[in-house]
Amino acid sequence: MTQILQELKTPQDVRKLTVRDLETLAAEVRSFMIKHVSKTGGHLAPSLGTVELTLALYHVFNFPTDKLVWDVGHQAYTHKILTGRRDRFATLRTKGGITGFPNRFESPYDAFGVGHASTAISAALGMALARDLDGKKNAVIAVLGDGALTGGEAFEGLNSAGDLGRNLIVILNDNGRSIDENVGAMSEYLSKLRLMPQYNRAKRDVEHLLKSIPHIGGKVYRTASAIKDGVRTALVPGGLFEEMGFRYLGPLDGHNLPLLVETLSQVRQMRGPILLHVHTKKGKGYLPAEQAPEKFHGIGCFDVKTGECPKKQGAPTYTAVFSEALQQLAAADQGIVAITAAMPSGTGLKAFGERFPDRCFDVGIAEEHAVTLAAGLAAAGKKPVVALYSTFAQRAYDQILHDVCLQKLPVVLALDRAGLVGQDGPTHHGVFDYSYLRPLPNMTVMAPKDEAELRDMLATALSLGTPVVLRYPRGRGVGVPLREGFSPLTVGRAEILRAQGSVALLAVGSMVPAAEQAAEQLEADGISARVANMRFIKPLDAELLLRWAHDEEVRVFVTIEENMLAGGFGSAVLETLADENALLPILRLGIGDTFVEQGTREELLALCGLTPQQIAARVEEFWKGLDD
């Protein structure tokens, strides 16, 4: 560990450093961060871009008395290193280690827990209002990336903050990217501001000139400032933000520590809502990350010298299989269009967009808009596929319900990263979708047991002409052959994988292979088990359930899902059997009433009791209890 970083005992020590020391510390922090993230993986490029900004904030402000709210948290590694977690940074994103995002349960310096975008301004405004109600004087600062400004909640927060006029500092960290390059009118607007810094000089010069006029200068300036078109618009950069009630400052070089310290020292004394616009470079200080910021946005282990990750062998990822299948289907059907919410690479739509640029739409971090946009396309006769991570689909629940299901529009929601996603932890696990989507009328919900079935389910979804959710996990498939063409499935029909046995294992999606392995272990232990790949969470194969429930050989049902037990697949099976007065002993296996921590997927499956060995053991225990 290098000298200044090693000597820091508390965050307050940063306030004692000279600006030259801060510049040395910035290099030390970058080296430390790169070294450790290369071993654990993480959101490296965003955090490399905010090293100087974070150091300047800790030099000027007094945290945690002052409150610092990060949007998403991808940018917050320097903040973690400075706030008592330096010596545990090697445990980043590992089971039992420090989290990859700010977490209120981890440190008093983490003022607000985050993981999804566009929330910081609203949360910080809430803290500012609470401060004023308590008669306190501390500063409240929200730091958000420009990608977050493609999300509607950020503008809701700006609108409210500008209206209320409370002391609040919003720092816009503008690097031109979310994961991929930013899109939309706001991105173009910020680009213009970056390219025209003379506007800020013009504003200052005109203000000084007008105010210097004897007797009437102040009145003239106020009059000029009140003109919403013409003079004011021409002179004021960031006019949009000023119209919303913020005093706009910038854009500043977000890597110029002397300038940042000086500006933040002045901002600290200002009253009312302030928006400070800083321009940073994603991946700053590490050439591979600067050259490929989308790769290093969230990266696994890598070689520091080359920036290369170890090559993984094996089956293609579910995302890659989805991407290829969607392209094949779209080549044969001009009505198919695709929508992503700022994640063309992550969802597999980048290749689709390159092949069908007029039929692929990246709407930014705006899942609500993405879903209603799809509804509009569907209402006009198209077949939209909205590719989202399961955790982010939660943000568009109202739109799924009202705009898609209520109108029975043929929108396909392709939910990637469903189930336990690993090191990103509870904000990113996609373990609620069965529960919140299953109650929606007109909705079909399906999950494939492997990558070949994913292809057939996508073809099925696009053929139905009704709302459909297709849910699949993160990572590589199980390695089954991928045949040419597609074989659409019969909706609501399960696949029987083992037809005989006293225990009926009813599994769905990613849990089907685990159920098959558990059945083999049970067989070796003298308990015969049949297995069904249920395929459809809604509608369930009620005919199969009732047939097996009335089969004298079957003594127990076991439902297995990588979803919350509350309201999930197992609950649906219970409801179906209860409604038909066909209940028999049922063991439900899934995720309990808890938020699951971070770790590898294998570690988390074990934590939730969902490995094949644990499933078999739970079934054996339950089986023995039947005779007690």
LINFENJO-V892787 format. One record per backbone hydrogen bond with DSSP energy under -1.0 kcal/mol. CO is the residue of the C=O (numbers start at 0). NH is the residue of the N-H. Records with the same first field share a line. If there is no record, write none. Layout:
BEGIN
CO=NH  NH
END
This chain:
BEGIN
1=5
2=6
9=12
10=13
11=14
12=15
13=16
17=21
18=22
19=23
20=24
21=25
22=26
23=27
24=28
25=29
26=30
27=31
28=32
29=33
30=34
31=35
32=36
33=37
35=38  39
36=40
37=301
41=43  298
43=47
44=48  282
49=53
50=54
51=55
52=56
53=57
54=58
55=59
56=60
61=65
66=140
68=142
70=72
72=75
75=79
76=80
77=81
79=84
85=88
87=90
88=91
90=93
93=96
97=92
101=113
102=105  106
106=109
108=110
118=122
119=123
120=124
121=125
122=126
123=127
124=128
125=129
126=130
127=131
128=132
129=133
130=135
138=66
139=168
140=68
141=170
142=70
143=172
144=147
145=148
146=149
147=150
151=155
152=156
153=157
154=158
155=159
156=160
157=161
158=162
159=163
160=164
167=273
168=141
169=275
170=143
171=173  277
172=145
173=279
175=181
179=177
183=187
184=188
185=189
186=190
187=191
188=192
189=193
190=194
195=198
196=199  200
197=201
198=202
199=203
200=204
201=205
202=206
203=207
204=208
205=209
206=210
207=211
209=212
212=216
213=215
215=219
216=220
217=221
218=222
219=223
220=224
221=225
229=233
230=234
231=235
237=241
238=242
240=245
241=244
246=274
248=276
251=278
252=255
254=256
255=259
256=260
257=261
258=262
259=263
260=264
261=265
262=266
263=267
265=268
266=269
271=167
272=246
273=169
274=248
275=171
276=251
277=173
278=253
280=283
282=285
285=289
286=290
287=291
291=295
295=44
298=41
302=306
307=302
315=476
316=320
317=321
318=322
319=323
320=324
321=325
322=326
323=327
324=328
325=329
326=330
332=335
334=382
336=384
337=360
338=386
339=362
342=346
343=348  349
348=352
349=353
350=354
351=355
355=358
358=337
360=339
363=365
365=369
366=370
367=371
368=372
369=373
370=374
371=375
372=376
373=377
374=378
375=379
376=381
377=380
382=336
383=411
384=338
385=413
387=415
388=392
391=394
392=395
393=396
395=399
396=400
397=401
398=402  403
399=404
400=405
403=408
404=407
408=410
410=467
411=385
412=469
413=387
414=471
415=389
418=429
421=424
424=427  428
429=418
430=563
431=435
432=436
433=437
436=439
439=442
443=468
444=536  537
445=470
449=453
450=454
451=455
452=456
453=457
454=458
455=459
456=460
457=461
459=462
466=443
467=412
468=445
469=414
471=417
474=317
489=492
494=532
497=530
501=554  555
502=529
503=557
504=531
505=559
506=533
507=510
508=511
510=514
511=515
512=516
513=517
514=518
515=519
516=520
517=521
518=522
519=523
520=524
521=526
522=525
527=502
529=504
530=496  497
531=506  533
532=494
533=535
534=446
537=444
539=541
540=544
541=545
542=546
543=547
544=548
545=549
547=550
550=553
555=503
556=586
557=505
558=588
559=507
562=590
564=567
567=571
568=572
569=573
570=574
571=575
572=576
573=577
574=578
576=581
577=580
584=556
586=558
588=560
590=564
591=593
599=603
600=604
601=605
602=606
603=607
604=609
605=608
610=614
611=615
612=616
613=617
614=618
615=619
616=620
617=621
618=622
619=623
620=624
622=625
END
